[in-house]
Amino acid sequence: MTLYEFSRLAKQQQYSIAFNKGTFIEHYFTGYRKFSLYAVEKFFVEVEYSSKENKIIGIKTFKTGKELFKYSPIKILKF
């Protein structure tokens, strides 16, 4: 499955593929939001969950880039 094919699916199908066929990589927390990163074939899926609302509020796909930085154990320091 390509990123394009995945993005054309209904949201429920995207969630199902991420949770059942994707490889979980890491969580990232900020405030009341939790982001979960999954690898699906040759791209990444980020699922956003609101603990305040107790529900999934978003899904994002990408291959590379700054979206991955927040999951890195090495934080870039700015002086």
PyMOL Python script that loads the backbone (N, CA, C, O; Angstrom):
from pymol import cmd

cmd.read_pdbstr("""\
ATOM      1  N   MET A   1       0.844  -1.175   0.000  1.00  0.00           N
ATOM      2  CA  MET A   1       0.000   0.000   0.000  1.00  0.00           C
ATOM      3  C   MET A   1       0.893   1.242   0.000  1.00  0.00           C
ATOM      4  O   MET A   1       1.890   1.306   0.719  1.00  0.00           O
ATOM      5  N   THR A   2       0.525   2.204  -0.800  1.00  0.00           N
ATOM      6  CA  THR A   2       1.281   3.450  -0.854  1.00  0.00           C
ATOM      7  C   THR A   2       0.641   4.491   0.058  1.00  0.00           C
ATOM      8  O   THR A   2      -0.492   4.322   0.511  1.00  0.00           O
ATOM      9  N   LEU A   3       1.361   5.544   0.318  1.00  0.00           N
ATOM     10  CA  LEU A   3       0.835   6.659   1.108  1.00  0.00           C
ATOM     11  C   LEU A   3      -0.413   7.230   0.444  1.00  0.00           C
ATOM     12  O   LEU A   3      -1.391   7.550   1.119  1.00  0.00           O
ATOM     13  N   TYR A   4      -0.376   7.355  -0.869  1.00  0.00           N
ATOM     14  CA  TYR A   4      -1.521   7.886  -1.615  1.00  0.00           C
ATOM     15  C   TYR A   4      -2.745   6.981  -1.447  1.00  0.00           C
ATOM     16  O   TYR A   4      -3.846   7.472  -1.195  1.00  0.00           O
ATOM     17  N   GLU A   5      -2.563   5.673  -1.584  1.00  0.00           N
ATOM     18  CA  GLU A   5      -3.683   4.736  -1.425  1.00  0.00           C
ATOM     19  C   GLU A   5      -4.254   4.812  -0.014  1.00  0.00           C
ATOM     20  O   GLU A   5      -5.470   4.800   0.176  1.00  0.00           O
ATOM     21  N   PHE A   6      -3.368   4.891   0.971  1.00  0.00           N
ATOM     22  CA  PHE A   6      -3.803   4.983   2.369  1.00  0.00           C
ATOM     23  C   PHE A   6      -4.618   6.253   2.595  1.00  0.00           C
ATOM     24  O   PHE A   6      -5.662   6.215   3.246  1.00  0.00           O
ATOM     25  N   SER A   7      -4.148   7.370   2.061  1.00  0.00           N
ATOM     26  CA  SER A   7      -4.823   8.651   2.294  1.00  0.00           C
ATOM     27  C   SER A   7      -6.196   8.715   1.631  1.00  0.00           C
ATOM     28  O   SER A   7      -7.023   9.540   2.017  1.00  0.00           O
ATOM     29  N   ARG A   8      -6.450   7.874   0.658  1.00  0.00           N
ATOM     30  CA  ARG A   8      -7.754   7.850  -0.014  1.00  0.00           C
ATOM     31  C   ARG A   8      -8.795   7.000   0.727  1.00  0.00           C
ATOM     32  O   ARG A   8      -9.979   7.039   0.393  1.00  0.00           O
ATOM     33  N   LEU A   9      -8.357   6.243   1.719  1.00  0.00           N
ATOM     34  CA  LEU A   9      -9.280   5.394   2.494  1.00  0.00           C
ATOM     35  C   LEU A   9     -10.105   6.236   3.458  1.00  0.00           C
ATOM     36  O   LEU A   9      -9.722   7.352   3.810  1.00  0.00           O
ATOM     37  N   ALA A  10     -11.242   5.687   3.882  1.00  0.00           N
ATOM     38  CA  ALA A  10     -12.054   6.323   4.926  1.00  0.00           C
ATOM     39  C   ALA A  10     -11.255   6.323   6.230  1.00  0.00           C
ATOM     40  O   ALA A  10     -10.414   5.450   6.444  1.00  0.00           O
ATOM     41  N   LYS A  11     -11.514   7.286   7.088  1.00  0.00           N
ATOM     42  CA  LYS A  11     -10.773   7.425   8.354  1.00  0.00           C
ATOM     43  C   LYS A  11     -10.802   6.138   9.169  1.00  0.00           C
ATOM     44  O   LYS A  11      -9.771   5.746   9.715  1.00  0.00           O
ATOM     45  N   GLN A  12     -11.938   5.475   9.266  1.00  0.00           N
ATOM     46  CA  GLN A  12     -12.035   4.240  10.052  1.00  0.00           C
ATOM     47  C   GLN A  12     -11.114   3.159   9.500  1.00  0.00           C
ATOM     48  O   GLN A  12     -10.519   2.403  10.268  1.00  0.00           O
ATOM     49  N   GLN A  13     -10.992   3.078   8.182  1.00  0.00           N
ATOM     50  CA  GLN A  13     -10.090   2.104   7.569  1.00  0.00           C
ATOM     51  C   GLN A  13      -8.634   2.473   7.849  1.00  0.00           C
ATOM     52  O   GLN A  13      -7.797   1.598   8.073  1.00  0.00           O
ATOM     53  N   GLN A  14      -8.336   3.773   7.835  1.00  0.00           N
ATOM     54  CA  GLN A  14      -6.982   4.226   8.152  1.00  0.00           C
ATOM     55  C   GLN A  14      -6.608   3.842   9.577  1.00  0.00           C
ATOM     56  O   GLN A  14      -5.517   3.325   9.820  1.00  0.00           O
ATOM     57  N   TYR A  15      -7.520   4.097  10.525  1.00  0.00           N
ATOM     58  CA  TYR A  15      -7.260   3.728  11.917  1.00  0.00           C
ATOM     59  C   TYR A  15      -7.037   2.226  12.046  1.00  0.00           C
ATOM     60  O   TYR A  15      -6.119   1.787  12.738  1.00  0.00           O
ATOM     61  N   SER A  16      -7.867   1.449  11.385  1.00  0.00           N
ATOM     62  CA  SER A  16      -7.765  -0.004  11.464  1.00  0.00           C
ATOM     63  C   SER A  16      -6.408  -0.491  10.940  1.00  0.00           C
ATOM     64  O   SER A  16      -5.778  -1.354  11.552  1.00  0.00           O
ATOM     65  N   ILE A  17      -5.971   0.052   9.831  1.00  0.00           N
ATOM     66  CA  ILE A  17      -4.676  -0.353   9.272  1.00  0.00           C
ATOM     67  C   ILE A  17      -3.534   0.059  10.190  1.00  0.00           C
ATOM     68  O   ILE A  17      -2.618  -0.726  10.437  1.00  0.00           O
ATOM     69  N   ALA A  18      -3.585   1.297  10.701  1.00  0.00           N
ATOM     70  CA  ALA A  18      -2.521   1.764  11.597  1.00  0.00           C
ATOM     71  C   ALA A  18      -2.438   0.882  12.838  1.00  0.00           C
ATOM     72  O   ALA A  18      -1.347   0.454  13.215  1.00  0.00           O
ATOM     73  N   PHE A  19      -3.567   0.607  13.476  1.00  0.00           N
ATOM     74  CA  PHE A  19      -3.580  -0.144  14.729  1.00  0.00           C
ATOM     75  C   PHE A  19      -3.309  -1.635  14.539  1.00  0.00           C
ATOM     76  O   PHE A  19      -2.659  -2.253  15.382  1.00  0.00           O
ATOM     77  N   ASN A  20      -3.798  -2.218  13.445  1.00  0.00           N
ATOM     78  CA  ASN A  20      -3.713  -3.663  13.266  1.00  0.00           C
ATOM     79  C   ASN A  20      -2.561  -4.140  12.383  1.00  0.00           C
ATOM     80  O   ASN A  20      -2.054  -5.246  12.573  1.00  0.00           O
ATOM     81  N   LYS A  21      -2.148  -3.322  11.428  1.00  0.00           N
ATOM     82  CA  LYS A  21      -1.085  -3.739  10.519  1.00  0.00           C
ATOM     83  C   LYS A  21       0.172  -2.892  10.660  1.00  0.00           C
ATOM     84  O   LYS A  21       1.245  -3.286  10.204  1.00  0.00           O
ATOM     85  N   GLY A  22       0.041  -1.737  11.286  1.00  0.00           N
ATOM     86  CA  GLY A  22       1.197  -0.872  11.470  1.00  0.00           C
ATOM     87  C   GLY A  22       2.067  -1.349  12.624  1.00  0.00           C
ATOM     88  O   GLY A  22       1.620  -2.098  13.493  1.00  0.00           O
ATOM     89  N   THR A  23       3.302  -0.904  12.615  1.00  0.00           N
ATOM     90  CA  THR A  23       4.235  -1.199  13.697  1.00  0.00           C
ATOM     91  C   THR A  23       4.312   0.020  14.599  1.00  0.00           C
ATOM     92  O   THR A  23       4.720   1.095  14.162  1.00  0.00           O
ATOM     93  N   PHE A  24       3.919  -0.144  15.865  1.00  0.00           N
ATOM     94  CA  PHE A  24       3.974   0.970  16.805  1.00  0.00           C
ATOM     95  C   PHE A  24       5.431   1.357  17.040  1.00  0.00           C
ATOM     96  O   PHE A  24       6.296   0.500  17.219  1.00  0.00           O
ATOM     97  N   ILE A  25       5.687   2.674  17.037  1.00  0.00           N
ATOM     98  CA  ILE A  25       7.046   3.155  17.242  1.00  0.00           C
ATOM     99  C   ILE A  25       7.192   3.899  18.562  1.00  0.00           C
ATOM    100  O   ILE A  25       8.078   3.577  19.353  1.00  0.00           O
ATOM    101  N   GLU A  26       6.334   4.894  18.818  1.00  0.00           N
ATOM    102  CA  GLU A  26       6.533   5.731  20.006  1.00  0.00           C
ATOM    103  C   GLU A  26       5.298   6.581  20.285  1.00  0.00           C
ATOM    104  O   GLU A  26       4.486   6.842  19.397  1.00  0.00           O
ATOM    105  N   HIS A  27       5.177   7.010  21.557  1.00  0.00           N
ATOM    106  CA  HIS A  27       4.168   7.999  21.967  1.00  0.00           C
ATOM    107  C   HIS A  27       4.865   9.326  22.209  1.00  0.00           C
ATOM    108  O   HIS A  27       6.052   9.376  22.531  1.00  0.00           O
ATOM    109  N   TYR A  28       4.108  10.394  22.049  1.00  0.00           N
ATOM    110  CA  TYR A  28       4.577  11.737  22.376  1.00  0.00           C
ATOM    111  C   TYR A  28       3.423  12.442  23.064  1.00  0.00           C
ATOM    112  O   TYR A  28       2.307  12.448  22.545  1.00  0.00           O
ATOM    113  N   PHE A  29       3.675  13.044  24.238  1.00  0.00           N
ATOM    114  CA  PHE A  29       2.624  13.701  25.013  1.00  0.00           C
ATOM    115  C   PHE A  29       2.845  15.200  25.065  1.00  0.00           C
ATOM    116  O   PHE A  29       3.978  15.662  25.199  1.00  0.00           O
ATOM    117  N   THR A  30       1.776  15.953  24.960  1.00  0.00           N
ATOM    118  CA  THR A  30       1.816  17.392  25.154  1.00  0.00           C
ATOM    119  C   THR A  30       0.447  17.826  25.685  1.00  0.00           C
ATOM    120  O   THR A  30      -0.562  17.707  24.991  1.00  0.00           O
ATOM    121  N   GLY A  31       0.425  18.321  26.904  1.00  0.00           N
ATOM    122  CA  GLY A  31      -0.842  18.725  27.510  1.00  0.00           C
ATOM    123  C   GLY A  31      -1.810  17.560  27.595  1.00  0.00           C
ATOM    124  O   GLY A  31      -1.478  16.494  28.113  1.00  0.00           O
ATOM    125  N   TYR A  32      -3.009  17.777  27.082  1.00  0.00           N
ATOM    126  CA  TYR A  32      -4.046  16.744  27.085  1.00  0.00           C
ATOM    127  C   TYR A  32      -4.013  15.873  25.828  1.00  0.00           C
ATOM    128  O   TYR A  32      -4.893  15.036  25.628  1.00  0.00           O
ATOM    129  N   ARG A  33      -3.013  16.067  24.996  1.00  0.00           N
ATOM    130  CA  ARG A  33      -2.950  15.324  23.740  1.00  0.00           C
ATOM    131  C   ARG A  33      -1.833  14.286  23.753  1.00  0.00           C
ATOM    132  O   ARG A  33      -0.741  14.518  24.270  1.00  0.00           O
ATOM    133  N   LYS A  34      -2.145  13.140  23.169  1.00  0.00           N
ATOM    134  CA  LYS A  34      -1.156  12.077  23.006  1.00  0.00           C
ATOM    135  C   LYS A  34      -1.080  11.756  21.519  1.00  0.00           C
ATOM    136  O   LYS A  34      -2.103  11.568  20.860  1.00  0.00           O
ATOM    137  N   PHE A  35       0.136  11.696  21.003  1.00  0.00           N
ATOM    138  CA  PHE A  35       0.367  11.339  19.616  1.00  0.00           C
ATOM    139  C   PHE A  35       1.032   9.969  19.605  1.00  0.00           C
ATOM    140  O   PHE A  35       1.977   9.725  20.355  1.00  0.00           O
ATOM    141  N   SER A  36       0.541   9.083  18.757  1.00  0.00           N
ATOM    142  CA  SER A  36       1.121   7.752  18.616  1.00  0.00           C
ATOM    143  C   SER A  36       1.611   7.594  17.187  1.00  0.00           C
ATOM    144  O   SER A  36       0.883   7.871  16.233  1.00  0.00           O
ATOM    145  N   LEU A  37       2.847   7.149  17.050  1.00  0.00           N
ATOM    146  CA  LEU A  37       3.468   7.006  15.741  1.00  0.00           C
ATOM    147  C   LEU A  37       3.535   5.536  15.350  1.00  0.00           C
ATOM    148  O   LEU A  37       3.980   4.691  16.126  1.00  0.00           O
ATOM    149  N   TYR A  38       3.084   5.248  14.132  1.00  0.00           N
ATOM    150  CA  TYR A  38       3.105   3.893  13.578  1.00  0.00           C
ATOM    151  C   TYR A  38       3.813   3.918  12.227  1.00  0.00           C
ATOM    152  O   TYR A  38       3.722   4.899  11.490  1.00  0.00           O
ATOM    153  N   ALA A  39       4.510   2.846  11.911  1.00  0.00           N
ATOM    154  CA  ALA A  39       5.084   2.667  10.575  1.00  0.00           C
ATOM    155  C   ALA A  39       4.171   1.712   9.814  1.00  0.00           C
ATOM    156  O   ALA A  39       3.868   0.611  10.274  1.00  0.00           O
ATOM    157  N   VAL A  40       3.746   2.158   8.650  1.00  0.00           N
ATOM    158  CA  VAL A  40       2.904   1.333   7.782  1.00  0.00           C
ATOM    159  C   VAL A  40       3.599   1.275   6.429  1.00  0.00           C
ATOM    160  O   VAL A  40       3.664   2.269   5.706  1.00  0.00           O
ATOM    161  N   GLU A  41       4.109   0.112   6.102  1.00  0.00           N
ATOM    162  CA  GLU A  41       4.883  -0.084   4.874  1.00  0.00           C
ATOM    163  C   GLU A  41       6.010   0.936   4.790  1.00  0.00           C
ATOM    164  O   GLU A  41       6.942   0.859   5.591  1.00  0.00           O
ATOM    165  N   LYS A  42       5.972   1.890   3.855  1.00  0.00           N
ATOM    166  CA  LYS A  42       7.080   2.836   3.683  1.00  0.00           C
ATOM    167  C   LYS A  42       6.701   4.266   4.052  1.00  0.00           C
ATOM    168  O   LYS A  42       7.234   5.217   3.482  1.00  0.00           O
ATOM    169  N   PHE A  43       5.782   4.421   5.006  1.00  0.00           N
ATOM    170  CA  PHE A  43       5.403   5.748   5.477  1.00  0.00           C
ATOM    171  C   PHE A  43       4.977   5.661   6.938  1.00  0.00           C
ATOM    172  O   PHE A  43       4.846   4.571   7.495  1.00  0.00           O
ATOM    173  N   PHE A  44       4.767   6.810   7.543  1.00  0.00           N
ATOM    174  CA  PHE A  44       4.392   6.885   8.948  1.00  0.00           C
ATOM    175  C   PHE A  44       2.969   7.400   9.100  1.00  0.00           C
ATOM    176  O   PHE A  44       2.483   8.184   8.285  1.00  0.00           O
ATOM    177  N   VAL A  45       2.314   6.944  10.158  1.00  0.00           N
ATOM    178  CA  VAL A  45       0.971   7.392  10.500  1.00  0.00           C
ATOM    179  C   VAL A  45       1.011   7.891  11.943  1.00  0.00           C
ATOM    180  O   VAL A  45       1.460   7.178  12.841  1.00  0.00           O
ATOM    181  N   GLU A  46       0.545   9.107  12.157  1.00  0.00           N
ATOM    182  CA  GLU A  46       0.484   9.686  13.485  1.00  0.00           C
ATOM    183  C   GLU A  46      -0.982   9.830  13.867  1.00  0.00           C
ATOM    184  O   GLU A  46      -1.751  10.493  13.171  1.00  0.00           O
ATOM    185  N   VAL A  47      -1.363   9.204  14.977  1.00  0.00           N
ATOM    186  CA  VAL A  47      -2.734   9.269  15.466  1.00  0.00           C
ATOM    187  C   VAL A  47      -2.744  10.170  16.697  1.00  0.00           C
ATOM    188  O   VAL A  47      -1.974   9.966  17.636  1.00  0.00           O
ATOM    189  N   GLU A  48      -3.627  11.170  16.681  1.00  0.00           N
ATOM    190  CA  GLU A  48      -3.733  12.123  17.795  1.00  0.00           C
ATOM    191  C   GLU A  48      -4.951  11.788  18.648  1.00  0.00           C
ATOM    192  O   GLU A  48      -6.058  11.613  18.138  1.00  0.00           O
ATOM    193  N   TYR A  49      -4.724  11.703  19.951  1.00  0.00           N
ATOM    194  CA  TYR A  49      -5.763  11.340  20.914  1.00  0.00           C
ATOM    195  C   TYR A  49      -5.873  12.444  21.959  1.00  0.00           C
ATOM    196  O   TYR A  49      -4.859  12.935  22.454  1.00  0.00           O
ATOM    197  N   SER A  50      -7.103  12.836  22.297  1.00  0.00           N
ATOM    198  CA  SER A  50      -7.336  13.829  23.344  1.00  0.00           C
ATOM    199  C   SER A  50      -7.808  13.120  24.607  1.00  0.00           C
ATOM    200  O   SER A  50      -8.877  12.510  24.616  1.00  0.00           O
ATOM    201  N   SER A  51      -7.015  13.197  25.674  1.00  0.00           N
ATOM    202  CA  SER A  51      -7.435  12.583  26.929  1.00  0.00           C
ATOM    203  C   SER A  51      -8.548  13.396  27.588  1.00  0.00           C
ATOM    204  O   SER A  51      -9.335  12.858  28.367  1.00  0.00           O
ATOM    205  N   LYS A  52      -8.613  14.669  27.281  1.00  0.00           N
ATOM    206  CA  LYS A  52      -9.676  15.528  27.826  1.00  0.00           C
ATOM    207  C   LYS A  52     -11.036  15.146  27.238  1.00  0.00           C
ATOM    208  O   LYS A  52     -12.039  15.098  27.950  1.00  0.00           O
ATOM    209  N   GLU A  53     -11.055  14.876  25.927  1.00  0.00           N
ATOM    210  CA  GLU A  53     -12.291  14.490  25.249  1.00  0.00           C
ATOM    211  C   GLU A  53     -12.478  12.979  25.194  1.00  0.00           C
ATOM    212  O   GLU A  53     -13.553  12.491  24.844  1.00  0.00           O
ATOM    213  N   ASN A  54     -11.422  12.237  25.545  1.00  0.00           N
ATOM    214  CA  ASN A  54     -11.434  10.776  25.537  1.00  0.00           C
ATOM    215  C   ASN A  54     -11.789  10.211  24.162  1.00  0.00           C
ATOM    216  O   ASN A  54     -12.631   9.322  24.030  1.00  0.00           O
ATOM    217  N   LYS A  55     -11.115  10.761  23.136  1.00  0.00           N
ATOM    218  CA  LYS A  55     -11.358  10.251  21.796  1.00  0.00           C
ATOM    219  C   LYS A  55     -10.202  10.594  20.859  1.00  0.00           C
ATOM    220  O   LYS A  55      -9.391  11.476  21.137  1.00  0.00           O
ATOM    221  N   ILE A  56     -10.153   9.878  19.755  1.00  0.00           N
ATOM    222  CA  ILE A  56      -9.185  10.167  18.702  1.00  0.00           C
ATOM    223  C   ILE A  56      -9.662  11.410  17.973  1.00  0.00           C
ATOM    224  O   ILE A  56     -10.827  11.509  17.589  1.00  0.00           O
ATOM    225  N   ILE A  57      -8.749  12.362  17.786  1.00  0.00           N
ATOM    226  CA  ILE A  57      -9.151  13.618  17.146  1.00  0.00           C
ATOM    227  C   ILE A  57      -8.449  13.885  15.827  1.00  0.00           C
ATOM    228  O   ILE A  57      -8.751  14.879  15.167  1.00  0.00           O
ATOM    229  N   GLY A  58      -7.524  13.028  15.425  1.00  0.00           N
ATOM    230  CA  GLY A  58      -6.876  13.268  14.148  1.00  0.00           C
ATOM    231  C   GLY A  58      -5.933  12.167  13.730  1.00  0.00           C
ATOM    232  O   GLY A  58      -5.513  11.331  14.530  1.00  0.00           O
ATOM    233  N   ILE A  59      -5.611  12.193  12.447  1.00  0.00           N
ATOM    234  CA  ILE A  59      -4.661  11.252  11.880  1.00  0.00           C
ATOM    235  C   ILE A  59      -3.885  11.990  10.797  1.00  0.00           C
ATOM    236  O   ILE A  59      -4.458  12.765  10.032  1.00  0.00           O
ATOM    237  N   LYS A  60      -2.577  11.745  10.737  1.00  0.00           N
ATOM    238  CA  LYS A  60      -1.714  12.420   9.778  1.00  0.00           C
ATOM    239  C   LYS A  60      -0.743  11.398   9.208  1.00  0.00           C
ATOM    240  O   LYS A  60      -0.300  10.489   9.909  1.00  0.00           O
ATOM    241  N   THR A  61      -0.420  11.554   7.935  1.00  0.00           N
ATOM    242  CA  THR A  61       0.552  10.668   7.301  1.00  0.00           C
ATOM    243  C   THR A  61       1.719  11.480   6.768  1.00  0.00           C
ATOM    244  O   THR A  61       1.562  12.639   6.384  1.00  0.00           O
ATOM    245  N   PHE A  62       2.893  10.858   6.748  1.00  0.00           N
ATOM    246  CA  PHE A  62       4.080  11.499   6.193  1.00  0.00           C
ATOM    247  C   PHE A  62       5.161  10.449   5.992  1.00  0.00           C
ATOM    248  O   PHE A  62       5.081   9.342   6.524  1.00  0.00           O
ATOM    249  N   LYS A  63       6.172  10.818   5.214  1.00  0.00           N
ATOM    250  CA  LYS A  63       7.292   9.906   4.961  1.00  0.00           C
ATOM    251  C   LYS A  63       8.525  10.296   5.762  1.00  0.00           C
ATOM    252  O   LYS A  63       9.169   9.434   6.360  1.00  0.00           O
ATOM    253  N   THR A  64       8.856  11.553   5.783  1.00  0.00           N
ATOM    254  CA  THR A  64      10.028  12.042   6.503  1.00  0.00           C
ATOM    255  C   THR A  64       9.761  13.475   6.941  1.00  0.00           C
ATOM    256  O   THR A  64       8.682  14.021   6.709  1.00  0.00           O
ATOM    257  N   GLY A  65      10.750  14.066   7.571  1.00  0.00           N
ATOM    258  CA  GLY A  65      10.657  15.489   7.861  1.00  0.00           C
ATOM    259  C   GLY A  65      10.523  15.828   9.320  1.00  0.00           C
ATOM    260  O   GLY A  65      10.729  14.996  10.203  1.00  0.00           O
ATOM    261  N   LYS A  66      10.169  17.084   9.551  1.00  0.00           N
ATOM    262  CA  LYS A  66      10.127  17.612  10.910  1.00  0.00           C
ATOM    263  C   LYS A  66       9.089  16.928  11.797  1.00  0.00           C
ATOM    264  O   LYS A  66       9.193  16.994  13.022  1.00  0.00           O
ATOM    265  N   GLU A  67       8.092  16.275  11.204  1.00  0.00           N
ATOM    266  CA  GLU A  67       7.085  15.578  12.004  1.00  0.00           C
ATOM    267  C   GLU A  67       7.705  14.466  12.853  1.00  0.00           C
ATOM    268  O   GLU A  67       7.154  14.090  13.888  1.00  0.00           O
ATOM    269  N   LEU A  68       8.845  13.945  12.416  1.00  0.00           N
ATOM    270  CA  LEU A  68       9.515  12.868  13.153  1.00  0.00           C
ATOM    271  C   LEU A  68      10.359  13.379  14.319  1.00  0.00           C
ATOM    272  O   LEU A  68      10.658  12.615  15.237  1.00  0.00           O
ATOM    273  N   PHE A  69      10.746  14.646  14.303  1.00  0.00           N
ATOM    274  CA  PHE A  69      11.649  15.182  15.324  1.00  0.00           C
ATOM    275  C   PHE A  69      11.114  15.031  16.744  1.00  0.00           C
ATOM    276  O   PHE A  69      11.882  14.742  17.662  1.00  0.00           O
ATOM    277  N   LYS A  70       9.811  15.221  16.938  1.00  0.00           N
ATOM    278  CA  LYS A  70       9.274  15.150  18.303  1.00  0.00           C
ATOM    279  C   LYS A  70       9.360  13.747  18.899  1.00  0.00           C
ATOM    280  O   LYS A  70       9.232  13.585  20.113  1.00  0.00           O
ATOM    281  N   TYR A  71       9.573  12.739  18.067  1.00  0.00           N
ATOM    282  CA  TYR A  71       9.707  11.370  18.560  1.00  0.00           C
ATOM    283  C   TYR A  71      11.156  10.971  18.819  1.00  0.00           C
ATOM    284  O   TYR A  71      11.423   9.886  19.335  1.00  0.00           O
ATOM    285  N   SER A  72      12.062  11.825  18.470  1.00  0.00           N
ATOM    286  CA  SER A  72      13.483  11.535  18.638  1.00  0.00           C
ATOM    287  C   SER A  72      13.888  11.641  20.108  1.00  0.00           C
ATOM    288  O   SER A  72      13.485  12.582  20.792  1.00  0.00           O
ATOM    289  N   PRO A  73      14.679  10.685  20.601  1.00  0.00           N
ATOM    290  CA  PRO A  73      15.161  10.786  21.976  1.00  0.00           C
ATOM    291  C   PRO A  73      16.216  11.895  22.134  1.00  0.00           C
ATOM    292  O   PRO A  73      16.520  12.320  23.249  1.00  0.00           O
ATOM    293  N   ILE A  74      16.757  12.347  21.020  1.00  0.00           N
ATOM    294  CA  ILE A  74      17.751  13.413  21.053  1.00  0.00           C
ATOM    295  C   ILE A  74      17.062  14.732  20.729  1.00  0.00           C
ATOM    296  O   ILE A  74      16.560  14.909  19.619  1.00  0.00           O
ATOM    297  N   LYS A  75      17.032  15.634  21.656  1.00  0.00           N
ATOM    298  CA  LYS A  75      16.392  16.927  21.460  1.00  0.00           C
ATOM    299  C   LYS A  75      17.429  17.939  20.991  1.00  0.00           C
ATOM    300  O   LYS A  75      18.537  18.009  21.521  1.00  0.00           O
ATOM    301  N   ILE A  76      17.050  18.712  19.999  1.00  0.00           N
ATOM    302  CA  ILE A  76      17.954  19.724  19.462  1.00  0.00           C
ATOM    303  C   ILE A  76      17.872  20.969  20.338  1.00  0.00           C
ATOM    304  O   ILE A  76      16.793  21.522  20.555  1.00  0.00           O
ATOM    305  N   LEU A  77      19.018  21.397  20.834  1.00  0.00           N
ATOM    306  CA  LEU A  77      19.073  22.570  21.699  1.00  0.00           C
ATOM    307  C   LEU A  77      19.254  23.823  20.856  1.00  0.00           C
ATOM    308  O   LEU A  77      20.032  23.837  19.902  1.00  0.00           O
ATOM    309  N   LYS A  78      18.526  24.877  21.219  1.00  0.00           N
ATOM    310  CA  LYS A  78      18.673  26.162  20.537  1.00  0.00           C
ATOM    311  C   LYS A  78      19.293  27.136  21.512  1.00  0.00           C
ATOM    312  O   LYS A  78      18.832  27.271  22.646  1.00  0.00           O
ATOM    313  N   PHE A  79      20.335  27.813  21.075  1.00  0.00           N
ATOM    314  CA  PHE A  79      21.030  28.773  21.922  1.00  0.00           C
ATOM    315  C   PHE A  79      20.750  30.184  21.454  1.00  0.00           C
ATOM    316  O   PHE A  79      21.251  31.141  22.045  1.00  0.00           O
TER     317      PHE A  79
END
""", "prot")
cmd.dss("prot")
cmd.show_as("cartoon", "prot")
cmd.util.cbc("prot")
cmd.orient("prot")
